[in-house]
Amino acid sequence: MTVESKVLGTDSVAQLCFITDDLERSSKWFADTFGVEMPPVVFTSPPEEAQAEYLGKPASVMCKARHFRFANMDLEFIEPGPERSTWRDWLEKKGPGFHHVAFFVDGIGAKSATLAKQGHSVLQKGEFQGGRYAYLDTEKDLGAIVELLELGPARG
């Protein structure tokens, strides 16, 4: 996936995300209801680029998404692929709905470690064109997941 939003600074809210079982239906409803343009569909990076991990193990996780861009943040809709992922798990457990709030951060490793010390393990992480992400299990405290987004060149 790509993140093209203007970064407001580190540790700023990047996006709110909804998981859906039908990206076209959900994003059309949002665009029509709020009178905004339909953004293009984006896909996860190929597995060799994404270098994804799911529950601590290498994984091929796929999804398609749309990002509605606003001045201060994005609203994201994700339709997960069939393979195991935090997106697929959420959809199967809870159905369509709010999944995560994402924050832009510097030092994703340190921020992930801080949250892990608080009992919030990394559910899934990976690379995308322009940066990397990590989803942390904050559901017991927030009722949703926290995603950390760090922009910058791939780590290799």
C-alpha positions as CSV (number, residue, x, y, z in Angstrom):
1,M,0.0,0.0,0.0
2,T,1.1,3.6,-0.4
3,V,0.7,6.4,2.0
4,E,0.5,9.7,0.1
5,S,-0.9,12.0,2.8
6,K,0.9,15.1,3.9
7,V,2.6,14.2,7.1
8,L,1.7,16.6,9.9
9,G,4.6,15.6,12.0
10,T,5.7,12.6,14.0
11,D,3.2,10.9,16.3
12,S,0.2,12.5,14.4
13,V,-3.0,10.7,13.5
14,A,-2.6,9.3,10.0
15,Q,-5.9,7.5,9.4
16,L,-9.0,5.7,10.7
17,C,-9.7,2.4,9.0
18,F,-12.7,0.3,8.4
19,I,-12.6,-3.4,7.4
20,T,-15.2,-4.4,4.8
21,D,-16.2,-7.5,3.0
22,D,-17.0,-5.5,-0.1
23,L,-14.7,-2.6,-0.9
24,E,-16.8,-1.3,-3.8
25,R,-20.0,-1.2,-1.8
26,S,-18.5,0.4,1.3
27,S,-16.4,3.0,-0.4
28,K,-19.3,3.9,-2.8
29,W,-21.6,4.4,0.1
30,F,-19.1,6.7,1.8
31,A,-18.4,8.7,-1.4
32,D,-22.1,9.1,-2.2
33,T,-23.1,9.9,1.4
34,F,-20.4,12.6,1.9
35,G,-20.2,13.8,-1.6
36,V,-16.5,13.1,-2.1
37,E,-14.6,11.7,-5.1
38,M,-14.0,8.0,-5.2
39,P,-10.2,7.3,-4.8
40,P,-8.4,4.6,-6.7
41,V,-8.0,1.1,-5.4
42,V,-4.6,0.3,-4.1
43,F,-3.2,-3.2,-3.3
44,T,-0.7,-4.5,-0.8
45,S,2.9,-4.7,-2.1
46,P,4.0,-8.1,-3.5
47,P,5.2,-10.5,-0.9
48,E,8.9,-10.1,-1.8
49,E,8.6,-6.4,-1.2
50,A,6.2,-6.4,1.7
51,Q,8.3,-8.7,3.8
52,A,5.2,-9.1,6.0
53,E,5.0,-11.0,9.3
54,Y,1.8,-12.2,10.8
55,L,1.8,-13.3,14.5
56,G,5.6,-13.3,14.4
57,K,6.0,-15.5,11.3
58,P,6.8,-14.6,7.6
59,A,3.5,-14.3,5.8
60,S,1.9,-13.4,2.5
61,V,-0.9,-11.0,3.5
62,M,-3.0,-9.3,0.8
63,C,-5.7,-6.7,0.7
64,K,-7.1,-4.0,-1.5
65,A,-8.0,-0.6,-0.1
66,R,-9.2,2.9,-0.8
67,H,-7.9,6.0,1.0
68,F,-10.2,9.0,1.2
69,R,-7.8,11.9,1.8
70,F,-8.7,14.8,4.1
71,A,-6.7,17.8,5.2
72,N,-5.7,16.3,8.5
73,M,-5.9,12.5,7.9
74,D,-7.2,9.6,5.7
75,L,-10.2,7.4,6.0
76,E,-9.2,4.0,4.8
77,F,-11.4,1.1,3.7
78,I,-9.7,-2.4,3.5
79,E,-11.1,-5.6,2.0
80,P,-8.8,-8.4,3.1
81,G,-7.6,-11.2,0.9
82,P,-8.5,-14.8,1.9
83,E,-5.2,-15.6,3.7
84,R,-4.7,-15.2,7.5
85,S,-4.1,-11.5,8.4
86,T,-5.2,-9.1,11.1
87,W,-7.7,-7.8,8.6
88,R,-9.1,-11.3,7.8
89,D,-9.2,-12.2,11.5
90,W,-11.2,-9.0,12.4
91,L,-13.7,-9.5,9.6
92,E,-14.3,-13.1,10.5
93,K,-14.5,-12.4,14.3
94,K,-16.5,-9.1,14.2
95,G,-17.7,-8.5,10.7
96,P,-17.3,-5.2,8.8
97,G,-16.5,-2.2,10.9
98,F,-13.9,0.0,12.6
99,H,-10.5,-1.8,12.7
100,H,-7.7,0.6,13.6
101,V,-6.4,4.1,14.2
102,A,-3.0,4.8,12.6
103,F,-0.3,7.1,13.8
104,F,2.7,8.5,11.9
105,V,5.8,7.8,14.0
106,D,9.6,8.0,13.8
107,G,11.3,4.9,15.1
108,I,8.7,2.3,14.6
109,G,10.8,-0.4,16.3
110,A,11.2,1.6,19.5
111,K,7.5,2.6,19.5
112,S,6.5,-1.1,19.0
113,A,8.8,-2.2,21.8
114,T,7.2,0.4,24.2
115,L,3.8,-0.9,23.4
116,A,4.9,-4.5,23.7
117,K,6.2,-3.7,27.2
118,Q,2.6,-2.6,28.0
119,G,1.3,-6.0,26.8
120,H,0.4,-5.0,23.2
121,S,2.1,-7.5,20.9
122,V,2.7,-6.9,17.2
123,L,0.0,-8.7,15.2
124,Q,1.3,-7.9,11.8
125,K,4.0,-5.8,10.2
126,G,5.5,-5.2,6.8
127,E,6.9,-2.8,4.2
128,F,5.0,-0.8,1.6
129,Q,6.1,1.6,-1.1
130,G,7.3,4.5,0.9
131,G,7.6,3.1,4.4
132,R,6.6,0.4,6.9
133,Y,3.7,-0.5,9.2
134,A,3.0,-2.4,12.4
135,Y,-0.4,-3.4,13.8
136,L,-0.4,-3.7,17.6
137,D,-3.0,-5.6,19.7
138,T,-4.5,-2.8,21.7
139,E,-8.1,-4.2,21.4
140,K,-8.4,-5.0,25.2
141,D,-7.6,-1.3,26.1
142,L,-9.1,0.6,23.1
143,G,-11.6,-1.8,21.5
144,A,-9.5,-1.4,18.3
145,I,-6.0,-1.9,16.9
146,V,-3.3,0.7,16.8
147,E,-1.2,0.9,13.6
148,L,2.1,2.6,13.5
149,L,3.3,4.0,10.2
150,E,6.8,5.1,9.5
151,L,7.6,6.8,6.3
152,G,11.0,6.5,4.6
153,P,13.2,4.3,2.5
154,A,12.9,0.5,2.7
155,R,15.0,-1.1,5.3
156,G,16.1,-4.0,3.1
